[in-house]
Amino acid sequence: MYKFVVVTDPESAPGFRLAGVEVISAISPEEAKKVISSLLKSEDTGIVAVNEDFMPSPEDPFMDRIDKSFRPVIIGIPFRSRTGTRLSSLERLLRKAIGYNVVVRK
């Protein structure tokens, strides 16, 4: 069975641990990138949920590596601290699923 892992900041980690999820805390996007890189090589990890503050920008070559990864599946967790995050993550998911950008308006 594959593992579900969450990569997030130390403040959010206890909530995920209470839910019974394996959590890896990262302090910065650079540290999270190292963690995600090692998880991409892991044979027993199936899904990695990453605090969206730690996700690379779409232009970053590392994001291309994440998008091409078959397993584990890497998903961003939107946080309320950022404005527009939920819409931008939805738009990114739609673009990945259907092949072109769909603009979501309120």
C-alpha positions as CSV (number, residue, x, y, z in Angstrom):
1,M,0.0,0.0,0.0
2,Y,1.2,3.5,-0.8
3,K,1.7,6.2,1.7
4,F,0.0,9.6,1.8
5,V,2.4,12.3,2.9
6,V,1.8,16.0,3.7
7,V,4.6,18.6,3.3
8,T,3.7,21.8,5.2
9,D,4.9,24.4,7.6
10,P,5.5,23.6,11.3
11,E,2.4,25.5,12.4
12,S,0.0,23.5,10.2
13,A,1.7,20.1,10.8
14,P,0.0,19.2,14.1
15,G,-3.5,19.3,12.5
16,F,-2.5,16.9,9.8
17,R,-0.8,14.6,12.4
18,L,-4.0,14.6,14.4
19,A,-5.8,13.3,11.3
20,G,-3.3,10.4,11.2
21,V,-1.3,11.6,8.1
22,E,2.4,11.3,7.8
23,V,3.8,14.9,7.9
24,I,7.1,16.4,6.9
25,S,7.6,19.9,8.1
26,A,9.5,22.4,6.0
27,I,10.5,26.0,6.9
28,S,11.1,27.3,3.4
29,P,10.2,26.6,-0.2
30,E,13.8,25.5,-0.8
31,E,13.7,23.0,2.0
32,A,10.3,21.7,0.8
33,K,11.8,21.4,-2.7
34,K,14.4,19.0,-1.3
35,V,11.8,17.0,0.5
36,I,9.6,16.8,-2.6
37,S,12.6,15.7,-4.7
38,S,13.3,12.9,-2.3
39,L,9.7,11.8,-2.2
40,L,9.6,11.7,-6.0
41,K,12.2,8.9,-5.8
42,S,10.3,7.0,-3.1
43,E,8.8,3.7,-4.2
44,D,6.2,3.6,-1.3
45,T,4.7,7.1,-1.6
46,G,1.5,7.4,-3.6
47,I,0.2,10.9,-2.9
48,V,2.1,14.0,-1.6
49,A,0.0,17.0,-0.5
50,V,2.1,20.2,-0.4
51,N,1.4,23.5,1.2
52,E,0.8,25.7,-1.9
53,D,3.2,28.3,-0.5
54,F,5.9,25.7,-1.0
55,M,4.9,24.7,-4.5
56,P,7.3,25.8,-7.3
57,S,6.0,28.4,-9.7
58,P,4.6,27.0,-13.0
59,E,7.7,28.4,-14.8
60,D,10.1,26.5,-12.6
61,P,11.7,23.5,-14.3
62,F,11.1,21.5,-11.1
63,M,7.3,22.0,-11.6
64,D,7.6,20.3,-15.0
65,R,9.3,17.3,-13.3
66,I,6.3,17.2,-10.8
67,D,3.8,17.4,-13.6
68,K,5.4,14.5,-15.4
69,S,5.6,12.3,-12.3
70,F,3.4,9.2,-12.5
71,R,3.8,8.3,-8.8
72,P,3.7,9.9,-6.4
73,V,0.9,12.3,-7.4
74,I,1.8,15.8,-6.0
75,I,-1.1,18.1,-5.2
76,G,-1.1,21.6,-3.7
77,I,-3.1,22.4,-0.6
78,P,-4.5,25.9,-0.8
79,F,-4.2,28.0,2.3
80,R,-6.3,31.0,3.4
81,S,-3.3,33.2,3.9
82,R,-3.0,33.7,0.1
83,T,-5.6,35.6,-1.9
84,G,-6.8,34.0,-5.1
85,T,-5.0,30.7,-4.3
86,R,-8.1,28.5,-4.6
87,L,-9.0,29.9,-8.0
88,S,-5.4,29.7,-9.3
89,S,-5.0,26.1,-8.2
90,L,-8.3,25.2,-9.8
91,E,-7.3,26.9,-13.0
92,R,-4.0,25.0,-13.0
93,L,-5.7,21.7,-12.4
94,L,-8.2,22.3,-15.2
95,R,-5.4,23.3,-17.6
96,K,-3.5,20.1,-16.7
97,A,-6.7,17.9,-17.1
98,I,-8.0,19.3,-20.4
99,G,-5.0,20.8,-22.0
100,Y,-5.8,24.5,-22.1
101,N,-6.4,27.3,-19.6
102,V,-9.9,28.0,-18.4
103,V,-10.5,31.3,-16.6
104,V,-12.7,30.9,-13.5
105,R,-14.6,34.1,-12.5
106,K,-16.4,34.8,-9.3
